[in-house]
């Protein structure tokens, strides 16, 4: 039977530490784009669906 190799060498640990130090920039960028799309959709509905109908009496 073969023995499992030790997981994580010093080089891999340093690389992971460097990535973690940078933070979740990609996730924040994706979340920011999603929020911007939702806000843009809200404005589109407001200007092209709600305002043209006028005031409710």
Protein Blocks (a to p, Z undefined) as FASTA:
>chain_A
ZZdddehifklmmmmmmmmmnopmllmmmmmmmmmmmmmmmmmmmmmmmmmnopaZZ
